[in-house]
C-alpha cells in the first residue's frame, strides 16, 4: 500500500505544473501563441486578448506586442514592456509577480472573437 501511495504522489508531482511552479519559455509559447486568453487582472480590469504567432496582441479596440523571454511573458501596449511569470494549469493561466497572481485567465483555442 505504501508503494502505491508513493507512486501516486510521484505521478501527481510529474503533472503539467506543480503548485508554485512557473512555466518555461517553451511551455508558455506552446500554450499561448496563436490562442486567446480571457480573464481579469487583480485590479478588476477584465481582458480578452488574442496572442498572434507573429507577436501581436489583439484586443477589442487595441493592439500591442508580446514575447517570451527568461521564462516570463512580456507585454507592450506602447508604454514600455511589463513581464510576468506564468503559471499554467490546463487551460487556466495566472500572471505571477513573485508569489502573487496579478491576474488570471482562461486560454481559448485560436481567435474566437476574430480580433
WODA-V336572 format. One record per run of one state. SS is the DSSP state (H for helix, E for strand, C for the rest). FROM is the first residue (numbers start at 1). TO is the last residue. Records with the same first field share a line. If there is no record, write none. Layout:
SS = FROM-TO, FROM-TO
This chain:
C = 1-1, 14-24, 33-34, 42-45, 52-55, 59-62, 70-71, 77-80, 90-91, 98-99, 109-115
H = 2-13, 25-32
E = 35-41, 46-51, 56-58, 63-69, 72-76, 81-89, 92-97, 100-108
